[in-house]
Amino acid sequence: MGSLRSGAVVTTLEHQATAWRYAEEQVHAPLQRAVEEAFEELVRQGVEEEVAYLAVVHELRTRVEQITQAGFATQHGPDGRPGHDPAAGATSRRAAARAAHPIEHVGRRVRAMMSWIR
């Protein structure tokens, strides 16, 4: 009782499996490699392992938490991409929101269903 009070996403097992498999191959595995390579490179450059860890892993966690709570726009521009802001010429917040990447719109809807992250 009440377990769906915040909301639910209706999908199929096939779509969920496809999404998880794609995310693992295209996001999670490459991200792990990038984090490990950045850590190794910083250590190779003489940065202390602890500082390299904090710079790479801890900062990544902080940014992911910010994105989870408020979207990519908190990281860069309204579209979430560094150095690219199609909303720069926007005359209102509404115009900036319309110019944002679709993931921003979906993220707002999903975050609205997840009351525990507010």
C-alpha positions as CSV (number, residue, x, y, z in Angstrom):
1,M,0.0,0.0,0.0
2,G,1.3,3.4,-0.9
3,S,4.4,2.0,-2.7
4,L,3.5,3.8,-5.9
5,R,2.5,7.0,-4.2
6,S,5.4,8.9,-5.7
7,G,4.8,7.5,-9.2
8,A,5.8,4.7,-11.5
9,V,7.2,4.4,-14.9
10,V,5.3,1.9,-17.0
11,T,7.5,-0.1,-19.3
12,T,8.2,-3.7,-20.5
13,L,10.9,-6.1,-19.4
14,E,12.3,-5.9,-22.9
15,H,12.6,-2.1,-22.7
16,Q,14.1,-2.2,-19.3
17,A,16.7,-4.9,-20.3
18,T,17.5,-3.0,-23.5
19,A,18.0,0.2,-21.5
20,W,20.2,-1.4,-18.8
21,R,22.3,-3.3,-21.4
22,Y,22.9,-0.1,-23.4
23,A,23.6,2.0,-20.3
24,E,26.2,-0.6,-19.2
25,E,27.9,-0.8,-22.6
26,Q,27.8,2.9,-23.5
27,V,27.9,4.7,-20.2
28,H,28.9,2.7,-17.2
29,A,31.8,0.7,-18.6
30,P,33.3,3.7,-20.5
31,L,32.9,5.9,-17.4
32,Q,34.7,3.4,-15.2
33,R,37.6,3.2,-17.8
34,A,37.7,7.0,-17.9
35,V,37.8,7.3,-14.1
36,E,40.5,4.7,-13.8
37,E,42.6,6.3,-16.6
38,A,42.2,9.8,-15.1
39,F,43.3,8.5,-11.6
40,E,46.3,6.6,-13.1
41,E,47.3,9.7,-15.2
42,L,47.2,12.0,-12.2
43,V,49.2,9.5,-10.1
44,R,51.7,9.2,-13.0
45,Q,52.0,13.0,-12.9
46,G,53.0,12.9,-9.3
47,V,49.7,13.8,-7.7
48,E,49.1,11.9,-4.4
49,E,46.8,8.9,-4.8
50,E,44.4,10.4,-2.2
51,V,44.2,13.7,-4.0
52,A,43.7,11.9,-7.3
53,Y,40.9,9.9,-5.8
54,L,39.2,13.0,-4.5
55,A,39.6,14.9,-7.7
56,V,38.2,12.0,-9.8
57,V,35.9,9.8,-7.8
58,H,34.6,12.1,-5.1
59,E,34.0,15.0,-7.5
60,L,32.2,12.7,-9.9
61,R,29.9,11.6,-7.1
62,T,29.2,15.2,-6.2
63,R,28.3,16.1,-9.8
64,V,26.1,13.0,-10.2
65,E,24.2,13.9,-7.1
66,Q,23.7,17.5,-8.4
67,I,22.5,16.1,-11.7
68,T,20.1,13.7,-9.9
69,Q,18.7,16.4,-7.8
70,A,18.5,19.3,-10.3
71,G,19.5,18.2,-13.8
72,F,22.5,18.8,-16.0
73,A,21.9,22.6,-16.2
74,T,23.3,22.8,-12.7
75,Q,26.6,21.7,-14.1
76,H,27.0,24.0,-17.1
77,G,24.4,25.9,-19.1
78,P,20.6,25.3,-19.3
79,D,21.2,22.6,-21.9
80,G,23.7,20.8,-19.6
81,R,26.6,21.0,-22.1
82,P,29.8,22.8,-21.3
83,G,30.5,25.7,-23.6
84,H,27.2,25.2,-25.5
85,D,24.2,27.3,-24.4
86,P,21.5,27.5,-27.0
87,A,19.4,29.3,-24.4
88,A,22.0,32.1,-24.1
89,G,19.9,34.4,-26.2
90,A,16.7,33.4,-24.4
91,T,14.6,36.3,-23.1
92,S,12.9,34.3,-20.4
93,R,13.2,31.3,-18.1
94,R,10.4,29.7,-20.2
95,A,12.4,30.2,-23.4
96,A,15.5,28.8,-21.8
97,A,13.6,25.7,-20.6
98,R,12.2,25.1,-24.1
99,A,15.8,25.3,-25.5
100,A,17.1,22.7,-23.0
101,H,18.1,19.2,-24.1
102,P,15.2,16.7,-23.9
103,I,17.0,14.8,-21.0
104,E,16.4,18.0,-18.9
105,H,12.6,17.7,-19.5
106,V,12.5,14.0,-18.8
107,G,14.7,14.5,-15.7
108,R,12.3,17.0,-14.3
109,R,9.4,14.6,-14.7
110,V,11.3,11.7,-13.2
111,R,12.6,13.8,-10.2
112,A,9.0,14.9,-9.6
113,M,8.0,11.3,-9.0
114,M,11.0,10.6,-6.7
115,S,10.0,12.5,-3.5
116,W,12.9,11.0,-1.6
117,I,15.5,13.0,-3.5
118,R,13.8,16.4,-3.0
